[in-house]
């Protein structure tokens, strides 16, 4: 770890390099390893086999290097996770055109964030170690806050909105990924898996004890073809409705 002069903040050396705070040597022979190569190998491994497959030893093997050589660039696996997330999220999309309303801008930001997670489902298994710390993740934070700039919300309310939406995106994506994995493991297509689930529940529920579940099953809604984006669209609409109510209450 390194620190500033007053000792109140710190960054791992590899994250300092990501921010451009640490110079990389420009002269001399090119090293066999680099932070970029290590992170790329780790991301590719996570994409193929899941985050659980990522370890310093396994990444070293992928690169044909010794495990100890990796520690010259990345101090620990948690630090590697941070750099993997930074590489996977990339830079946020361009800002919306001038005059775009806060609701449309925030929905576009949330949708782009969700797309990033869906492209890299292993990110859902990353432990949450704190607020954004790397250049790309801070840039995403900035873009989300920019959507609320000019509203009547104070700074604390704005960051609470951003955290609420980020949490919803993570939860919705996690449920979708887990259900997808379960269906894939069953060997059934999604519609057949849902039919089997419904038939099982029908045998278990008692119309007297579970009248609402019974009514749900009888409605046939579980068998209807569903828009894969429905839960995200529905949930975001309800969240933004609540934010709109808050903004109106705060507006003179």
C-alpha positions as CSV (number, residue, x, y, z in Angstrom):
1,X,0.0,0.0,0.0
2,X,1.1,3.6,-0.5
3,X,-0.3,6.7,1.1
4,X,-0.4,10.5,0.6
5,X,1.5,12.9,2.8
6,X,-1.2,13.1,5.5
7,X,-1.8,9.4,5.6
8,X,-5.6,9.7,5.2
9,X,-6.0,7.9,1.9
10,X,-4.3,5.0,0.3
11,X,-4.3,3.1,-3.0
12,X,-2.6,-0.2,-4.0
13,X,0.3,0.4,-6.3
14,X,-1.6,-1.2,-9.3
15,X,-4.5,1.1,-8.8
16,X,-2.2,4.1,-8.6
17,X,-0.9,3.0,-12.0
18,X,-4.4,2.8,-13.3
19,X,-5.0,6.4,-12.2
20,X,-1.7,7.5,-13.8
21,X,-0.1,8.3,-10.4
22,X,2.7,5.9,-10.8
23,X,5.1,6.0,-13.7
24,X,5.9,2.8,-15.6
25,X,9.5,2.5,-16.7
26,X,9.9,3.4,-20.4
27,X,13.4,2.1,-20.9
28,X,15.0,-1.3,-20.6
29,X,13.8,-4.7,-21.8
30,X,10.1,-5.2,-21.9
31,X,9.0,-7.4,-18.9
32,X,7.5,-10.8,-19.5
33,X,4.5,-9.8,-17.4
34,X,2.5,-6.7,-16.9
35,X,-0.6,-5.6,-15.0
36,X,-2.6,-5.5,-18.2
37,X,-1.6,-9.1,-19.2
38,X,-2.4,-10.4,-15.8
39,X,-5.8,-8.7,-15.6
40,X,-6.7,-9.8,-19.2
41,X,-5.8,-13.4,-18.4
42,X,-7.9,-13.3,-15.1
43,X,-10.9,-11.8,-16.9
44,X,-10.7,-14.4,-19.7
45,X,-10.5,-17.2,-17.1
46,X,-13.5,-15.8,-15.2
47,X,-15.5,-15.6,-18.4
48,X,-14.7,-19.2,-19.3
49,X,-14.9,-20.9,-15.8
50,X,-16.4,-18.4,-13.4
51,X,-14.9,-16.2,-10.7
52,X,-14.2,-19.2,-8.5
53,X,-11.6,-20.4,-10.9
54,X,-9.5,-17.2,-10.5
55,X,-6.6,-17.5,-8.2
56,X,-3.1,-16.2,-8.4
57,X,-1.7,-19.6,-9.1
58,X,-4.2,-20.4,-11.8
59,X,-3.7,-17.0,-13.5
60,X,0.1,-17.6,-13.4
61,X,-0.4,-20.9,-15.0
62,X,-2.5,-19.3,-17.8
63,X,0.4,-16.9,-18.4
64,X,3.1,-19.6,-18.2
65,X,4.7,-17.8,-15.2
66,X,5.4,-18.6,-11.6
67,X,2.9,-17.5,-9.0
68,X,5.4,-15.5,-7.1
69,X,6.1,-13.4,-10.2
70,X,2.5,-12.2,-10.2
71,X,3.0,-10.6,-6.8
72,X,5.5,-8.2,-8.2
73,X,2.5,-6.6,-10.0
74,X,-0.6,-7.4,-7.9
75,X,-0.3,-7.7,-4.2
76,X,-3.3,-9.9,-3.5
77,X,-6.3,-11.6,-5.1
78,X,-8.7,-8.9,-3.7
79,X,-6.5,-6.3,-5.6
80,X,-6.8,-8.5,-8.7
81,X,-10.6,-8.5,-8.4
82,X,-10.6,-4.7,-8.3
83,X,-8.6,-4.5,-11.5
84,X,-10.7,-7.2,-13.2
85,X,-13.8,-5.1,-12.4
86,X,-12.2,-2.0,-13.7
87,X,-11.3,-3.7,-17.0
88,X,-14.8,-5.3,-17.3
89,X,-16.9,-2.2,-16.7
90,X,-15.0,-0.1,-19.1
91,X,-15.8,3.6,-19.6
92,X,-19.4,4.7,-19.3
93,X,-21.4,5.6,-22.4
94,X,-21.4,9.1,-23.7
95,X,-23.6,11.6,-21.9
96,X,-27.1,12.1,-23.3
97,X,-27.9,15.0,-25.6
98,X,-28.4,18.4,-23.9
99,X,-32.0,18.8,-22.7
100,X,-32.5,15.1,-21.8
101,X,-34.6,14.8,-18.7
102,X,-33.2,13.3,-15.5
103,X,-35.5,10.3,-15.7
104,X,-34.5,9.4,-19.3
105,X,-30.8,9.9,-18.5
106,X,-30.9,7.8,-15.4
107,X,-32.7,5.0,-17.2
108,X,-30.2,5.0,-20.0
109,X,-27.3,4.9,-17.4
110,X,-29.0,2.0,-15.5
111,X,-29.5,0.1,-18.8
112,X,-25.9,0.5,-19.8
113,X,-24.7,-0.7,-16.4
114,X,-27.0,-3.7,-16.6
115,X,-25.7,-4.6,-20.1
116,X,-22.1,-4.5,-18.7
117,X,-23.1,-6.9,-15.9
118,X,-24.9,-9.3,-18.3
119,X,-21.8,-9.4,-20.6
120,X,-19.7,-10.2,-17.5
121,X,-21.9,-12.3,-15.2
122,X,-18.8,-13.3,-13.1
123,X,-18.9,-9.7,-11.8
124,X,-21.9,-10.6,-9.8
125,X,-19.7,-12.9,-7.6
126,X,-17.3,-10.1,-6.8
127,X,-17.3,-9.1,-3.1
128,X,-18.3,-5.5,-2.5
129,X,-15.3,-4.1,-0.7
130,X,-16.3,-0.4,-0.7
131,X,-17.3,2.5,-2.9
132,X,-15.8,3.1,-6.4
133,X,-12.1,3.4,-6.3
134,X,-10.8,2.9,-9.8
135,X,-11.0,5.3,-12.8
136,X,-13.8,3.6,-14.7
137,X,-15.9,2.9,-11.7
138,X,-15.6,6.5,-10.5
139,X,-16.5,7.7,-14.1
140,X,-19.7,5.5,-13.9
141,X,-20.5,7.1,-10.6
142,X,-20.0,10.6,-12.0
143,X,-22.3,9.8,-15.0
144,X,-25.1,8.6,-12.8
145,X,-24.9,11.7,-10.6
146,X,-24.8,13.9,-13.7
147,X,-28.3,12.5,-14.5
148,X,-29.6,14.1,-11.3
149,X,-27.7,17.3,-11.6
150,X,-30.1,20.2,-11.6
151,X,-32.8,18.4,-9.6
152,X,-34.0,19.6,-6.2
153,X,-32.3,16.6,-4.5
154,X,-29.4,17.3,-2.2
155,X,-26.1,15.5,-2.5
156,X,-27.0,12.8,0.0
157,X,-30.3,12.0,-1.7
158,X,-28.6,11.8,-5.1
159,X,-26.0,9.3,-4.0
160,X,-28.7,7.3,-2.2
161,X,-30.6,7.1,-5.5
162,X,-27.5,5.9,-7.3
163,X,-26.9,3.3,-4.7
164,X,-30.5,2.2,-4.8
165,X,-30.5,1.7,-8.6
166,X,-27.1,0.0,-8.5
167,X,-28.3,-2.4,-5.9
168,X,-31.5,-3.2,-7.9
169,X,-29.4,-3.8,-11.1
170,X,-27.2,-6.3,-9.2
171,X,-30.1,-8.1,-7.6
172,X,-32.1,-8.4,-10.8
173,X,-29.1,-9.6,-12.8
174,X,-28.1,-12.1,-10.0
175,X,-31.6,-13.6,-10.0
176,X,-31.7,-13.9,-13.7
177,X,-28.2,-15.4,-13.9
178,X,-29.0,-17.9,-11.1
179,X,-32.2,-19.0,-12.7
180,X,-30.5,-19.3,-16.0
181,X,-27.8,-21.5,-14.5
182,X,-30.4,-23.7,-12.8
183,X,-32.4,-24.2,-16.0
184,X,-29.2,-24.9,-17.9
185,X,-28.2,-27.5,-15.3
186,X,-31.7,-29.2,-15.6
187,X,-31.2,-29.7,-19.4
188,X,-34.7,-28.3,-20.0
189,X,-35.7,-25.2,-22.0
190,X,-37.0,-22.3,-19.9
191,X,-40.7,-22.9,-20.7
192,X,-40.6,-26.6,-19.9
193,X,-38.8,-25.8,-16.6
194,X,-41.5,-23.3,-15.6
195,X,-44.2,-25.8,-16.5
196,X,-42.7,-28.4,-14.3
197,X,-42.3,-26.0,-11.5
198,X,-46.0,-24.9,-11.8
199,X,-47.2,-28.5,-11.9
200,X,-45.1,-29.3,-8.8
201,X,-46.5,-26.3,-6.9
202,X,-50.1,-27.2,-8.0
203,X,-49.7,-30.5,-6.2
204,X,-48.4,-28.9,-3.1
205,X,-50.6,-25.9,-2.5
206,X,-53.9,-26.0,-0.7
207,X,-56.6,-23.6,-2.1
208,X,-57.8,-22.9,1.4
209,X,-54.4,-22.2,2.9
210,X,-52.9,-20.6,-0.2
211,X,-55.8,-19.0,-2.1
212,X,-53.7,-16.3,-3.7
213,X,-51.0,-18.7,-5.0
214,X,-53.8,-20.9,-6.3
215,X,-55.3,-17.9,-8.1
216,X,-51.9,-17.1,-9.6
217,X,-51.5,-20.6,-10.9
218,X,-55.0,-20.7,-12.4
219,X,-54.4,-17.4,-14.1
220,X,-51.8,-19.0,-16.4
221,X,-49.5,-16.0,-16.1
222,X,-46.6,-18.2,-15.3
223,X,-46.9,-19.9,-18.7
224,X,-47.1,-16.7,-20.7
225,X,-44.1,-15.8,-22.9
226,X,-42.3,-13.1,-20.9
227,X,-40.2,-10.2,-22.1
228,X,-36.7,-11.0,-20.7
229,X,-36.4,-7.3,-19.8
230,X,-39.7,-7.1,-18.1
231,X,-38.5,-7.3,-14.5
232,X,-35.8,-4.7,-15.1
233,X,-38.2,-2.3,-16.9
234,X,-40.9,-2.7,-14.3
235,X,-38.6,-2.3,-11.4
236,X,-36.8,0.7,-12.8
237,X,-40.1,2.4,-13.6
238,X,-41.3,1.9,-10.0
239,X,-38.0,3.2,-8.6
240,X,-38.0,6.3,-10.9
241,X,-41.7,6.9,-9.9
242,X,-40.5,7.1,-6.3
243,X,-37.6,9.4,-7.2
244,X,-40.0,11.6,-9.1
245,X,-42.2,11.9,-6.1
246,X,-39.2,12.9,-4.0
247,X,-38.0,15.5,-6.5
248,X,-41.5,17.0,-6.7
249,X,-41.7,17.2,-2.9
250,X,-38.3,18.9,-2.7
251,X,-39.1,21.4,-5.6
252,X,-40.3,24.8,-4.3
